[in-house]
Amino acid sequence: MAVDDLAKARSDFADRNPQSHKYFDEARKYLPGGHTRTVLTHDPFPLVFVSGEGSTLTDLDDHVYIDMLGDYTAGLLGHSEHRVIDAVTAVLKTNASVGGIHPAEARLAKLMCERFALDRVRFTNSGTEANLMAITTALQATGRERIMVFHGGYHGGILYFASGAAPWNAPYEFVVAPYNDEVETLKLINENADALAAIIIEPMLGSGGCVPLGAEFAQTVFAAARKVGAIVIADEVMTSRHGARGMFNLLGVQADITTFGKYIGGGFSFGAFGGRADLLDQFDTSPEANRDRTISHAGTFNNNISSMSAGCVVLGEVFTADVAVAHTARGEEFRKSVATVLARHKLPVSISGFGSMMSLHALALAPQTANDVANRDSKLQELLFFGLLERGVYIAARGMMNLSLPLTDDQLAKVLDALDDTLKILAR
Ligand SMILES: Cc1ncc(COP(=O)(O)O)c(C=O)c1O
């Protein structure tokens, strides 16, 4: 793959998108890098979207894309799910905020507890906060200080383990274990047995390249963690969309605390952590509670009425357990179709994932670990991205695709054609 090919792809992209380019030149004066969400950026500049409809997006230069990114899983409902928009609009007609308890809060809590088998739940504004609070819950409950995390894991901007612990992470004592490596992980659990407060793990590395966790690994490691008195935190911020009760349920395990985010807010900011009553009740402030131990968790917008009202419609009406099961199966089918297209070409490109979340990799074989993901051919990866964009398909620059509910069969067929065509051109 010649470097010139990539330079040309970038410059063709810039030529096709003069308005986005112009926007970025201006935005960079006020926003470092021209944005406030690192994941959206790529060279030479990202597209600026002005509107969305169903599963399409329109950019500043008037190009219409099939949205295969689904806002990194937050956009599960697409861009115009009117049941959510109408419910939130109805609430907002009278108030943007009540500055106190609103009935939608307990309604959503009930829906979440019933759906995901939680005793109790608390809300936050983001998945990052949910994970920070879940870690706090474990630290307070155990009186210990170490947290086991996994190489390639992502739990938020300051809980970032793409290549080990990032230097800017929140200042916890982390033990970084290798994802899907049972022997080494068990060794680390035993070495840290007395100090381990919790392990936090995704059932599939999401940001880390859609690498699913083995069911046996999950079962063995959850049991080993509990044996040494550590609390198991499942990060299902992205993956709670899979199956009726989230992805760990499909792997046959239940965590002590599970964290949530993304699509449950229906496009509004959202996070939650929930699980065992004895752990969550550390937040109990009722007169019967042991108030000497109460963890204070204020949060001005934890129960904001837009997110709470949206969440009730998302879980109660739009993305019911039955819809979730069907969507997972649809994703599995689509990933197989992608693999069939890839097999027609001789390029080292593979697909990994589970259900409606997947990632294209410039690698001959689908990755099993974060190290495999790090070994991708970065030029080919970028050329794939530009090839799909040029053909009207929007995915993550790093290859991630997340199916939204409104994607039609016709749109998915167009995506497969675009991929086929891109690979054909790249193979020349
Ligand atoms: C698995 C996982 N956990 C946590 C987060 C952080 O969520 P948020 O961006 O809402 O803070 C993300 C975000 O991508 C995620 O993928």
The ligand as an SDF file (V2000), in Angstrom:
LIG
                    3D

 16 16  0  0  0  0  0  0  0  0999 V2000
  -17.2390    0.6010   27.7040 C   0  0  0  0  0  0  0  0  0  0  0  0
  -17.3320    2.0750   27.9820 C   0  0  0  0  0  0  0  0  0  0  0  0
  -17.3570    2.4940   29.2570 N   0  0  0  0  0  0  0  0  0  0  0  0
  -17.4690    3.7950   29.5690 C   0  0  0  0  0  0  0  0  0  0  0  0
  -17.5130    4.7520   28.5980 C   0  0  0  0  0  0  0  0  0  0  0  0
  -17.6010    6.1960   28.9670 C   0  0  0  0  0  0  0  0  0  0  0  0
  -18.8700    6.6810   28.7260 O   0  0  0  0  0  0  0  0  0  0  0  0
  -19.1170    8.2590   28.5360 P   0  0  0  0  0  0  0  0  0  0  0  0
  -18.4760    8.6220   27.2340 O   0  0  0  0  0  0  0  0  0  0  0  0
  -20.5890    8.4110   28.5550 O   0  0  0  0  0  0  0  0  0  0  0  0
  -18.4540    8.9280   29.6900 O   0  0  0  0  0  0  0  0  0  0  0  0
  -17.4900    4.3670   27.2570 C   0  0  0  0  0  0  0  0  0  0  0  0
  -17.5570    5.3700   26.1810 C   0  0  0  0  0  0  0  0  0  0  0  0
  -17.2950    5.1220   25.0360 O   0  0  0  0  0  0  0  0  0  0  0  0
  -17.3820    2.9920   26.9440 C   0  0  0  0  0  0  0  0  0  0  0  0
  -17.3130    2.5700   25.6760 O   0  0  0  0  0  0  0  0  0  0  0  0
  1  2  1  0
  2  3  1  0
  2 15  2  0
  3  4  2  0
  4  5  1  0
  5  6  1  0
  5 12  2  0
  6  7  1  0
  7  8  1  0
  8  9  2  0
  8 10  1  0
  8 11  1  0
 12 13  1  0
 12 15  1  0
 13 14  2  0
 15 16  1  0
M  END
$$$$
